[in-house]
Amino acid sequence: MTSDERPLDLSTLSPAEKDRVILGLWTDLRDERAKSRALERRLAEVGGSTAAADGTLLEELRRRGTRKGDGAPSRGVRVRLGRGLGLLRSRVAIGLVTVTALVFALDFGVGWYQQRQLEQKRQADLRLQQAAFANLFVDLVNIAYEPDGKSYRLTQTLRNLDPEHPIYVMLSPVRVFEQSGLVWHEVPTHAPSGQSTTVVKLTDNHSFQTIFEPNLKDWTELIPGYMHIRFDNDMLISQRSDPEDDIVERDDPYYVYLKPHGADDAAIRQAMKFTGPPPVYIPMPAH
């Protein structure tokens, strides 16, 4: 088969080349039809016995004209072009649908992930709040005189009510305030060991102490013979030993009436109607 006899591959042609091929086919078809009509006229003039032979010749000419490309190939061209265009449109449509679906899926995935992260953060915050404020119990155990005749030793305890889940507590030095008039004045404090800040892994109970020295001369006497003292206990609390932003702050104020060193117990007992020795301190509700 020569190159001229091979089927024409329209997929390799440009739109302009396809137009030229179609125009050529229509020109050949027009020429062949003109030749056929001329032959028919000549055969009609001859007539008679040669009609059958001429008809056969006419059929042969038509067959050859058809092979040359005036009929079926042109229809094939139209079908091929339409099929290719439809396939192209289908691929474009499928591509658009796929991209749109991927965009929606990605948006849904990002939204779901963000919502999940927010929900996990909310649950973690709730657990931390529960641990810091509901499961952590802070108690003032005792206040006692120090041997120096001017200082006091404050003892407090921390208790984790859920021992299976440890709590990490950073204890800052307890601040102590003494009331004079309507004003609270901070007084000197220090830890017995000299340690200012410590982190405690709390699984059960932990006790800690603070030494403080009320030093005001004009202290407020809300009840006879007793100073009015406030303790501020600031703590940072987490459920991890290496926290990042999962920390909460808790501030526990305590108020007591405190008996001065060298107080007149007899006068206090008479004024307060105590039946025994007046206590060193009298706890009172937060206010």
Backbone bond lengths (Angstrom), bond angles and torsions (degrees), N, CA, C in turn:
res aa  C-N    CA-C-N  psi(-1)  N-CA   C-N-CA  omega(-1)  CA-C   N-CA-C  phi
1 M - - - 1.477 - - 1.517 108.39 -
2 T 1.324 116.90 126.31 1.464 121.86 179.47 1.503 109.83 -78.47
3 S 1.339 114.05 169.55 1.469 119.16 179.47 1.498 111.51 -62.87
4 D 1.376 118.24 -29.90 1.470 120.56 -179.82 1.508 111.11 -74.19
5 E 1.371 117.92 -22.64 1.450 120.55 -176.43 1.535 112.01 -93.47
6 R 1.322 117.41 -12.29 1.473 119.46 179.54 1.536 110.25 -67.72
7 P 1.359 118.25 145.17 1.480 120.17 176.31 1.525 110.39 -59.41
8 L 1.304 113.69 142.76 1.471 119.63 -178.95 1.527 109.30 -78.48
9 D 1.358 116.45 125.33 1.477 121.57 178.92 1.528 108.41 -91.12
10 L 1.339 115.53 99.51 1.476 119.82 -175.51 1.523 111.92 -70.47
11 S 1.344 117.66 -20.30 1.472 118.68 -176.98 1.521 112.28 -68.05
12 T 1.373 116.11 -17.45 1.470 119.74 -179.34 1.513 112.32 -93.70
13 L 1.346 116.79 -3.85 1.479 121.00 -175.88 1.518 110.64 -94.43
14 S 1.318 114.37 149.73 1.459 120.68 173.33 1.522 108.70 -80.59
15 P 1.349 117.57 163.38 1.470 119.93 177.70 1.536 111.93 -54.02
16 A 1.323 119.20 -40.00 1.475 120.90 -178.93 1.521 110.71 -66.26
17 E 1.362 116.01 -40.00 1.473 119.17 179.30 1.517 111.01 -66.76
18 K 1.350 117.34 -38.29 1.463 120.27 176.75 1.522 110.97 -61.74
19 D 1.342 116.69 -40.95 1.484 120.10 178.51 1.525 110.61 -61.76
20 R 1.340 116.82 -40.18 1.472 119.37 -179.31 1.531 111.03 -67.42
21 V 1.347 116.62 -36.92 1.467 119.41 178.12 1.517 111.15 -63.75
22 I 1.337 116.01 -45.57 1.483 120.25 -179.96 1.518 110.45 -62.65
23 L 1.343 116.50 -42.81 1.471 119.92 179.79 1.531 110.70 -62.30
24 G 1.338 116.54 -38.91 1.464 119.69 178.43 1.516 111.99 -64.61
25 L 1.361 115.56 -40.35 1.467 119.71 179.15 1.522 111.60 -62.48
26 W 1.340 113.72 -44.60 1.482 116.13 178.70 1.532 111.48 -65.28
27 T 1.305 118.70 -34.33 1.486 120.70 178.31 1.521 111.11 -66.50
28 D 1.356 116.21 -44.03 1.471 119.70 177.80 1.522 111.42 -61.99
29 L 1.375 114.69 -41.22 1.463 118.45 179.59 1.527 111.39 -62.26
30 R 1.326 115.61 -42.16 1.475 119.49 179.72 1.523 111.24 -63.37
31 D 1.354 117.09 -41.95 1.471 120.17 179.80 1.517 111.38 -65.34
32 E 1.346 116.35 -42.55 1.462 119.38 -179.08 1.519 111.52 -64.84
33 R 1.313 116.24 -40.33 1.467 118.89 178.36 1.540 111.19 -64.22
34 A 1.335 116.56 -37.84 1.478 119.17 177.72 1.534 110.68 -63.77
35 K 1.345 115.89 -41.55 1.458 119.13 177.99 1.526 111.48 -63.96
36 S 1.377 115.37 -40.93 1.460 118.83 179.34 1.518 111.79 -61.74
37 R 1.329 116.58 -43.59 1.472 118.61 179.09 1.535 111.95 -63.23
38 A 1.361 117.19 -37.32 1.478 120.21 178.81 1.525 110.82 -65.01
39 L 1.345 115.98 -41.86 1.453 119.84 178.70 1.530 111.68 -64.90
40 E 1.343 115.17 -40.21 1.468 118.57 178.26 1.524 111.58 -60.47
41 R 1.323 116.57 -39.91 1.468 119.00 179.29 1.529 110.50 -65.30
42 R 1.313 116.78 -42.20 1.468 120.16 179.68 1.532 110.95 -64.79
43 L 1.334 116.45 -42.31 1.458 119.82 178.77 1.517 111.24 -64.73
44 A 1.317 116.18 -36.26 1.467 118.89 177.89 1.525 111.33 -63.94
45 E 1.353 117.72 -33.71 1.462 121.26 178.79 1.538 110.81 -71.00
46 V 1.326 116.27 -39.30 1.462 119.13 -178.59 1.524 110.35 -68.87
47 G 1.390 116.24 -48.87 1.464 122.23 174.81 1.516 112.80 62.00
48 G 1.393 114.05 -167.05 1.461 123.66 171.06 1.503 113.11 62.27
49 S 1.306 112.74 -135.17 1.460 121.39 -171.37 1.509 114.08 -70.74
50 T 1.268 117.53 -19.25 1.487 119.88 -179.04 1.512 112.49 -85.74
51 A 1.345 117.29 -1.84 1.482 119.91 -175.24 1.522 111.57 -63.01
52 A 1.377 114.05 -42.54 1.476 116.21 -177.52 1.518 111.54 -64.77
53 A 1.358 114.81 -44.28 1.473 118.14 179.58 1.498 111.65 -63.85
54 D 1.350 112.98 -42.22 1.472 115.49 178.71 1.515 111.09 -64.38
55 G 1.349 114.75 -37.05 1.487 116.32 177.62 1.513 111.25 -61.09
56 T 1.373 114.62 -39.25 1.466 117.83 177.81 1.515 110.44 -63.76
57 L 1.322 114.67 -40.97 1.478 118.21 177.90 1.505 111.00 -62.47
58 L 1.358 114.48 -41.27 1.473 118.43 179.36 1.535 110.56 -61.80
59 E 1.342 115.19 -42.25 1.453 118.38 179.22 1.524 111.43 -63.81
60 E 1.356 116.03 -38.53 1.462 120.45 177.52 1.506 111.63 -62.54
61 L 1.365 114.37 -42.64 1.473 118.60 178.69 1.528 110.93 -63.77
62 R 1.311 114.25 -41.88 1.483 117.01 179.32 1.532 110.98 -64.27
63 R 1.352 114.42 -40.28 1.460 117.21 179.34 1.519 111.86 -61.30
64 R 1.382 114.07 -44.54 1.468 118.20 178.33 1.524 111.50 -64.32
65 G 1.349 113.01 -39.35 1.479 115.20 177.79 1.514 111.65 -62.35
66 T 1.308 115.70 -37.88 1.472 119.45 177.53 1.523 111.03 -64.48
67 R 1.333 117.98 -42.05 1.464 120.93 177.12 1.515 111.66 -61.21
68 K 1.321 115.28 -29.71 1.464 117.49 -176.59 1.518 112.08 -70.61
69 G 1.344 114.16 -17.19 1.478 113.40 171.74 1.491 115.53 118.01
70 D 1.381 119.40 25.97 1.455 117.47 -177.52 1.506 112.72 -89.71
71 G 1.354 120.65 -21.18 1.459 120.08 -170.07 1.511 113.33 -115.41
72 A 1.338 113.67 -88.57 1.466 119.08 -173.76 1.511 114.10 -56.27
73 P 1.383 117.52 -42.71 1.466 116.13 179.95 1.510 112.54 -58.94
74 S 1.343 116.87 -38.37 1.466 117.80 -179.62 1.505 110.80 -64.76
75 R 1.375 115.39 -37.91 1.459 117.22 176.20 1.525 110.16 -66.25
76 G 1.347 115.07 -38.27 1.464 118.34 177.34 1.504 111.74 -61.85
77 V 1.319 117.60 -37.69 1.461 121.32 177.97 1.503 110.66 -60.80
78 R 1.341 115.30 -45.44 1.460 118.75 -178.68 1.531 111.17 -64.10
79 V 1.330 116.03 -41.92 1.462 119.79 179.96 1.523 110.32 -64.67
80 R 1.342 116.48 -44.04 1.466 119.69 179.24 1.522 112.20 -60.85
81 L 1.296 114.95 -45.95 1.463 118.41 -179.61 1.517 110.83 -62.49
82 G 1.332 116.82 -45.16 1.460 119.34 179.91 1.510 111.84 -63.30
83 R 1.359 114.53 -41.81 1.465 118.01 179.67 1.527 111.30 -63.25
84 G 1.330 118.09 -43.17 1.468 121.48 179.32 1.521 112.05 -63.33
85 L 1.342 115.49 -41.09 1.462 118.26 -179.92 1.525 110.54 -66.74
86 G 1.347 116.04 -40.11 1.469 118.69 178.55 1.516 111.73 -63.90
87 L 1.335 115.50 -41.35 1.463 119.31 178.31 1.523 111.88 -62.21
88 L 1.351 114.64 -41.41 1.467 118.75 178.39 1.517 111.05 -62.30
89 R 1.346 115.36 -44.36 1.470 118.61 179.59 1.520 111.05 -64.05
90 S 1.337 117.07 -39.34 1.458 120.07 179.12 1.521 111.00 -62.77
91 R 1.343 117.03 -43.05 1.466 119.89 178.96 1.528 112.00 -63.32
92 V 1.330 115.23 -41.24 1.478 119.01 178.72 1.523 110.09 -63.54
93 A 1.354 115.80 -44.29 1.465 119.41 -179.16 1.527 110.88 -63.42
94 I 1.355 115.71 -44.53 1.470 119.40 179.15 1.525 110.40 -62.50
95 G 1.332 115.79 -39.35 1.467 119.32 178.63 1.521 111.59 -63.21
96 L 1.343 116.74 -43.61 1.467 120.26 179.71 1.525 110.91 -63.98
97 V 1.350 116.02 -43.16 1.460 119.28 179.11 1.532 110.67 -63.32
98 T 1.327 116.26 -41.26 1.465 120.02 179.94 1.526 111.75 -63.43
99 V 1.351 115.62 -46.28 1.471 120.00 179.86 1.522 110.45 -62.41
100 T 1.357 116.18 -43.33 1.472 119.58 179.67 1.518 110.95 -61.95
101 A 1.353 115.14 -43.38 1.468 118.52 178.97 1.524 111.46 -62.78
102 L 1.334 116.34 -40.41 1.467 119.67 178.91 1.525 111.62 -64.35
103 V 1.339 116.60 -40.12 1.475 120.53 178.97 1.521 110.28 -62.88
104 F 1.345 116.25 -45.76 1.462 119.33 179.31 1.524 110.90 -64.85
105 A 1.341 116.60 -40.40 1.460 119.54 178.97 1.526 111.41 -64.18
106 L 1.346 116.34 -41.24 1.461 120.31 178.73 1.523 110.72 -64.85
107 D 1.334 116.56 -43.24 1.461 120.39 178.88 1.525 110.67 -62.58
108 F 1.337 115.83 -43.15 1.462 119.43 178.39 1.524 110.75 -63.13
109 G 1.349 115.74 -43.07 1.461 119.49 -179.58 1.521 112.48 -62.65
110 V 1.331 116.75 -43.97 1.470 120.53 179.10 1.523 110.29 -63.67
111 G 1.346 116.00 -43.75 1.463 119.56 179.41 1.516 112.12 -62.97
112 W 1.347 115.31 -41.97 1.471 119.44 179.10 1.513 110.57 -64.35
113 Y 1.339 117.07 -42.20 1.470 120.37 -179.64 1.528 110.99 -64.07
114 Q 1.339 116.06 -45.12 1.459 119.26 179.41 1.523 111.22 -62.79
115 Q 1.336 116.20 -42.69 1.459 119.47 178.96 1.520 111.18 -63.55
116 R 1.324 115.77 -39.34 1.461 120.31 178.55 1.521 110.74 -64.88
117 Q 1.345 116.67 -42.29 1.464 119.72 178.49 1.528 110.78 -63.50
118 L 1.342 117.39 -42.05 1.462 120.64 179.10 1.523 111.07 -63.94
119 E 1.332 116.03 -40.71 1.462 119.29 179.76 1.522 110.66 -66.66
120 Q 1.334 117.24 -40.97 1.461 119.77 177.38 1.523 111.24 -63.65
121 K 1.350 116.40 -40.08 1.469 120.23 177.94 1.530 110.33 -64.33
122 R 1.328 116.45 -40.96 1.468 119.62 179.75 1.527 110.62 -64.61
123 Q 1.334 116.73 -43.28 1.455 119.99 179.34 1.531 110.99 -64.42
124 A 1.341 116.65 -40.75 1.470 119.92 178.37 1.530 111.14 -63.76
125 D 1.336 116.74 -40.64 1.469 120.09 177.61 1.520 111.26 -62.87
126 L 1.340 116.03 -41.29 1.466 119.28 179.39 1.528 110.89 -64.22
127 R 1.335 116.35 -41.46 1.474 119.16 178.38 1.517 111.28 -64.56
128 L 1.333 116.81 -38.72 1.461 120.25 179.50 1.529 111.02 -67.95
129 Q 1.327 116.76 -41.37 1.464 120.11 176.93 1.528 110.29 -62.10
130 Q 1.322 116.25 -40.92 1.463 120.46 178.00 1.520 110.64 -61.81
131 A 1.341 116.33 -44.57 1.455 119.97 -178.56 1.525 111.83 -66.96
132 A 1.337 116.91 -39.82 1.469 120.62 -173.22 1.524 112.94 -78.05
133 F 1.328 116.91 -33.60 1.464 118.29 -172.37 1.526 114.06 -113.49
134 A 1.331 116.92 -24.68 1.463 118.23 179.81 1.524 111.96 -102.07
135 N 1.334 117.01 -38.31 1.468 119.79 -176.18 1.525 113.31 -91.48
136 L 1.326 117.48 -14.18 1.464 120.86 179.70 1.529 109.60 -99.78
137 F 1.320 115.13 117.39 1.465 121.09 -179.62 1.525 108.41 -109.76
138 V 1.335 115.97 126.49 1.465 122.30 179.70 1.531 107.75 -114.92
139 D 1.307 115.45 131.34 1.466 119.10 -175.63 1.520 110.62 -135.10
140 L 1.319 115.11 141.91 1.463 121.79 171.81 1.525 106.87 -88.92
141 V 1.334 115.21 115.30 1.466 119.90 -172.79 1.526 111.70 -90.23
142 N 1.341 115.88 -46.06 1.468 116.87 -173.91 1.520 110.53 -163.22
143 I 1.319 115.63 153.33 1.468 123.71 168.49 1.523 106.74 -129.81
144 A 1.328 116.10 126.25 1.466 120.49 -176.15 1.519 110.03 -131.84
145 Y 1.351 114.70 155.28 1.458 120.24 176.13 1.526 109.87 -67.75
146 E 1.332 116.04 144.69 1.455 121.91 170.97 1.537 108.72 -94.01
147 P 1.315 117.48 152.76 1.484 120.12 -176.31 1.523 113.73 -62.97
148 D 1.349 119.24 -18.51 1.462 119.27 -176.53 1.520 113.03 -72.68
149 G 1.347 117.49 -6.65 1.448 120.69 176.40 1.521 114.34 80.52
150 K 1.333 119.04 8.25 1.469 120.34 179.20 1.541 113.55 -142.72
151 S 1.319 117.29 -15.92 1.461 120.96 -176.98 1.527 110.73 -107.81
152 Y 1.350 114.48 168.50 1.466 122.14 179.23 1.530 108.11 -133.17
153 R 1.347 114.46 153.58 1.468 120.63 176.18 1.536 108.42 -113.11
154 L 1.331 114.17 117.75 1.463 121.60 178.41 1.532 108.77 -96.34
155 T 1.325 117.17 127.85 1.462 122.24 177.09 1.520 109.45 -116.63
156 Q 1.330 115.58 127.91 1.459 121.97 178.44 1.525 109.59 -129.78
157 T 1.311 116.27 159.58 1.464 121.32 177.46 1.523 110.43 -130.02
158 L 1.342 113.92 148.46 1.459 122.46 170.32 1.519 107.38 -111.94
159 R 1.319 116.65 139.13 1.455 120.53 178.85 1.525 109.47 -135.79
160 N 1.329 114.13 128.98 1.465 120.64 175.79 1.526 107.65 -93.24
161 L 1.336 116.30 114.00 1.460 120.49 -177.90 1.524 112.62 -77.94
162 D 1.341 117.08 -6.53 1.467 121.92 176.89 1.525 108.02 -125.95
163 P 1.336 118.33 76.98 1.471 121.48 -172.33 1.524 114.11 -60.47
164 E 1.338 118.73 -22.93 1.460 120.06 -178.88 1.535 112.32 -70.27
165 H 1.313 117.11 -16.08 1.465 121.29 179.34 1.529 108.42 -122.11
166 P 1.326 118.00 99.72 1.475 120.99 -177.35 1.527 112.08 -60.51
167 I 1.315 114.95 150.70 1.460 123.38 175.52 1.522 107.52 -120.72
168 Y 1.323 116.47 133.61 1.465 121.15 177.65 1.535 108.02 -101.96
169 V 1.331 114.59 120.14 1.467 121.08 -174.54 1.523 109.06 -119.75
170 M 1.329 116.11 123.85 1.459 120.09 172.69 1.522 107.90 -95.85
171 L 1.320 114.86 113.34 1.460 121.26 -177.30 1.520 110.11 -91.40
172 S 1.309 115.88 119.19 1.458 120.80 172.21 1.530 108.41 -90.55
173 P 1.322 117.90 158.86 1.469 119.30 177.87 1.528 111.24 -57.59
174 V 1.305 114.90 134.50 1.461 119.85 178.44 1.530 108.80 -67.38
175 R 1.331 115.14 132.30 1.471 119.66 176.22 1.533 109.13 -96.50
176 V 1.340 114.95 137.62 1.467 120.93 -175.92 1.519 108.48 -120.83
177 F 1.341 116.27 135.65 1.466 122.48 -177.96 1.524 109.14 -128.02
178 E 1.324 114.15 141.35 1.472 121.63 177.83 1.521 108.50 -117.29
179 Q 1.330 116.01 135.45 1.461 119.95 -176.51 1.530 110.70 -87.46
180 S 1.356 113.04 133.52 1.468 120.58 173.17 1.520 106.60 -133.79
181 G 1.315 116.35 114.87 1.459 119.26 -173.13 1.528 108.81 68.38
182 L 1.330 115.61 -124.74 1.458 120.54 177.08 1.527 112.19 -106.05
183 V 1.332 117.01 11.11 1.462 122.36 -173.41 1.522 109.79 -114.29
184 W 1.341 115.35 140.95 1.456 121.93 174.16 1.528 109.06 -95.70
185 H 1.327 117.02 128.00 1.456 122.41 179.24 1.528 108.92 -115.31
186 E 1.341 115.63 131.39 1.458 119.34 179.86 1.526 109.76 -76.42
187 V 1.332 115.08 140.45 1.463 120.68 -178.21 1.524 108.58 -116.56
188 P 1.340 119.00 161.22 1.466 122.60 -176.80 1.534 112.23 -63.08
189 T 1.341 115.50 141.27 1.459 121.88 176.74 1.535 109.12 -141.91
190 H 1.323 116.33 159.20 1.456 121.82 170.45 1.517 108.77 -163.57
191 A 1.343 115.63 156.50 1.459 120.42 176.25 1.526 108.90 -79.67
192 P 1.339 117.18 146.86 1.472 118.79 -179.60 1.521 112.92 -57.41
193 S 1.320 117.94 -34.15 1.459 120.95 -178.52 1.516 112.49 -87.57
194 G 1.324 117.12 -5.99 1.446 120.88 -176.98 1.514 113.90 84.70
195 Q 1.330 116.68 -1.74 1.467 120.51 -179.75 1.521 109.40 -81.51
196 S 1.339 115.55 128.80 1.464 119.48 -174.55 1.525 112.45 -89.14
197 T 1.322 117.01 -38.33 1.471 120.69 -176.59 1.510 108.90 -138.87
198 T 1.319 116.64 138.67 1.461 120.98 179.07 1.513 109.42 -146.48
199 V 1.333 115.53 151.51 1.457 121.57 176.12 1.521 108.17 -108.76
200 V 1.302 115.41 128.83 1.459 121.70 -176.20 1.520 109.20 -114.94
201 K 1.340 116.45 128.31 1.461 121.05 170.24 1.518 106.67 -88.33
202 L 1.307 115.33 108.30 1.454 120.69 -170.36 1.530 110.10 -100.34
203 T 1.319 115.72 112.27 1.456 121.42 173.91 1.518 111.73 -112.32
204 D 1.334 115.90 -21.93 1.472 119.61 179.45 1.527 109.02 -140.62
205 N 1.325 116.64 -101.86 1.462 121.56 -179.91 1.525 110.80 -118.70
206 H 1.321 114.89 150.86 1.467 120.75 175.06 1.524 108.06 -147.01
207 S 1.324 116.00 128.74 1.464 121.52 178.35 1.518 110.01 -106.11
208 F 1.321 116.49 145.38 1.459 121.16 175.43 1.523 108.39 -146.31
209 Q 1.348 114.85 155.10 1.464 120.74 -173.71 1.529 110.95 -127.40
210 T 1.318 113.38 156.58 1.469 121.55 177.89 1.519 108.73 -139.43
211 I 1.320 115.61 133.35 1.464 121.36 174.41 1.526 108.00 -98.09
212 F 1.337 116.82 129.75 1.468 119.68 179.11 1.527 109.34 -138.92
213 E 1.334 113.21 157.50 1.476 119.64 -175.11 1.528 110.34 -134.31
214 P 1.340 117.05 100.07 1.474 118.82 173.17 1.536 108.70 -66.95
215 N 1.334 115.91 128.07 1.464 118.42 -172.90 1.527 113.66 -130.57
216 L 1.328 117.42 16.29 1.465 119.41 179.98 1.529 109.98 -86.49
217 K 1.315 115.24 140.02 1.464 119.66 177.44 1.521 111.30 -83.94
218 D 1.332 116.00 -38.34 1.474 120.14 -178.01 1.522 109.59 -102.39
219 W 1.326 115.97 68.70 1.462 118.98 179.53 1.515 110.34 -86.61
220 T 1.322 113.47 154.40 1.464 120.52 -177.33 1.526 109.62 -78.22
221 E 1.334 116.36 133.11 1.459 122.47 -179.24 1.535 108.57 -111.56
222 L 1.357 113.82 90.83 1.463 117.64 179.89 1.520 111.87 -77.25
223 I 1.321 117.06 -32.16 1.463 121.21 170.86 1.533 106.20 -125.97
224 P 1.295 117.85 151.44 1.467 120.41 -172.84 1.521 113.81 -56.17
225 G 1.343 116.02 125.50 1.448 123.00 172.47 1.529 114.99 81.14
226 Y 1.354 120.53 6.07 1.470 122.16 -176.55 1.533 111.53 -124.83
227 M 1.367 114.25 139.45 1.462 120.69 172.03 1.534 109.44 -80.86
228 H 1.339 114.94 157.14 1.468 120.32 176.91 1.537 107.75 -105.03
229 I 1.345 116.35 116.10 1.470 122.20 -172.50 1.538 109.58 -121.56
230 R 1.349 114.79 143.40 1.472 120.97 176.03 1.531 109.57 -125.37
231 F 1.320 116.42 136.29 1.468 122.83 175.40 1.530 108.86 -111.90
232 D 1.316 116.61 130.44 1.472 121.90 174.58 1.519 108.80 -111.79
233 N 1.312 115.30 115.68 1.456 121.18 -176.90 1.533 108.40 -111.21
234 D 1.345 117.22 100.70 1.471 122.50 -179.47 1.524 109.67 -95.05
235 M 1.343 115.42 131.69 1.462 121.00 -179.49 1.520 109.78 -135.86
236 L 1.331 114.99 144.68 1.463 122.19 169.66 1.523 107.45 -107.21
237 I 1.339 117.20 129.80 1.458 121.24 -169.58 1.523 109.76 -127.65
238 S 1.328 115.26 136.95 1.459 121.47 176.16 1.519 108.51 -145.48
239 Q 1.338 115.05 167.11 1.460 120.22 175.07 1.526 111.71 -102.54
240 R 1.343 116.07 6.52 1.467 121.06 178.00 1.520 109.46 -129.18
241 S 1.324 115.17 151.34 1.461 119.72 179.00 1.522 112.16 -76.20
242 D 1.345 117.18 -23.63 1.462 121.32 177.74 1.531 109.81 -123.10
243 P 1.309 117.41 67.17 1.472 120.01 -174.55 1.522 111.71 -71.18
244 E 1.332 114.60 159.86 1.468 121.37 173.83 1.533 107.81 -112.21
245 D 1.340 116.01 -90.98 1.453 118.22 176.02 1.523 111.28 -103.84
246 D 1.330 117.79 5.40 1.460 121.84 -179.37 1.530 109.79 -90.23
247 I 1.340 114.51 64.74 1.466 122.67 -179.53 1.528 108.03 -133.66
248 V 1.310 115.96 139.82 1.460 120.61 172.37 1.528 108.65 -123.97
249 E 1.293 115.08 152.99 1.469 121.28 179.56 1.523 108.99 -107.31
250 R 1.288 114.87 136.29 1.469 120.62 178.64 1.523 108.74 -128.42
251 D 1.311 115.67 133.25 1.470 121.98 -179.58 1.523 107.53 -124.33
252 D 1.323 115.26 118.41 1.466 120.41 -179.05 1.530 109.60 -113.82
253 P 1.326 118.21 107.83 1.464 120.04 175.06 1.535 110.99 -89.27
254 Y 1.322 115.03 141.44 1.461 121.33 176.61 1.527 108.29 -129.39
255 Y 1.322 114.37 144.36 1.464 119.66 -179.36 1.529 108.31 -125.72
256 V 1.321 115.21 137.66 1.466 120.32 177.21 1.527 108.29 -140.90
257 Y 1.321 112.82 157.67 1.465 119.69 164.26 1.528 106.30 -97.21
258 L 1.341 117.08 129.61 1.458 121.74 -170.92 1.530 109.77 -121.51
259 K 1.318 114.58 129.56 1.468 119.97 -179.64 1.526 109.92 -82.13
260 P 1.334 119.02 127.39 1.467 121.41 -179.12 1.539 111.07 -66.26
261 H 1.341 113.75 156.68 1.463 118.84 171.32 1.529 108.53 -60.10
262 G 1.324 116.57 137.67 1.469 121.05 175.99 1.517 113.54 73.00
263 A 1.325 119.32 20.51 1.460 122.02 179.82 1.525 110.67 -67.41
264 D 1.318 115.49 155.42 1.466 121.80 178.62 1.523 108.12 -83.90
265 D 1.330 116.01 97.36 1.459 119.79 -176.22 1.524 111.84 -63.91
266 A 1.304 116.35 -35.88 1.469 119.43 -178.41 1.526 110.22 -63.90
267 A 1.342 116.57 -43.25 1.470 119.63 179.66 1.530 110.94 -66.46
268 I 1.312 116.20 -40.21 1.469 119.17 178.69 1.524 110.23 -66.02
269 R 1.340 116.75 -42.71 1.460 120.27 -178.98 1.528 110.66 -63.00
270 Q 1.311 116.51 -38.26 1.462 119.80 178.77 1.523 110.83 -69.75
271 A 1.342 117.56 -43.68 1.467 120.66 -177.54 1.533 111.32 -70.19
272 M 1.332 117.54 -36.07 1.459 121.09 -175.34 1.529 112.34 -97.40
273 K 1.351 116.98 -3.12 1.457 122.03 179.69 1.539 111.94 61.75
274 F 1.353 116.63 35.07 1.453 120.32 176.09 1.527 108.98 -72.69
275 T 1.328 115.87 143.21 1.457 119.92 176.76 1.518 112.08 -88.99
276 G 1.314 117.15 -19.07 1.456 120.89 179.00 1.519 109.89 -128.67
277 P 1.340 117.42 -165.37 1.459 120.06 179.95 1.531 111.17 -62.26
278 P 1.308 120.14 138.07 1.461 122.06 177.96 1.533 110.68 -62.25
279 P 1.328 118.31 135.71 1.468 120.42 -179.16 1.524 111.24 -69.84
280 V 1.350 115.89 158.04 1.458 120.84 178.32 1.526 110.20 -64.49
281 Y 1.314 117.18 -36.41 1.479 119.43 179.63 1.525 109.45 -143.37
282 I 1.319 114.56 155.64 1.459 122.35 176.31 1.514 106.87 -126.35
283 P 1.349 119.03 110.73 1.460 119.74 179.50 1.517 110.83 -68.99
284 M 1.313 114.29 153.69 1.467 119.87 178.44 1.520 109.12 -142.52
285 P 1.345 117.89 158.44 1.466 120.77 -179.23 1.529 111.29 -63.93
286 A 1.315 114.72 157.19 1.478 119.63 174.97 1.515 109.76 -63.78
287 H 1.336 115.62 143.76 1.459 120.22 -179.05 1.521 109.43 -154.49
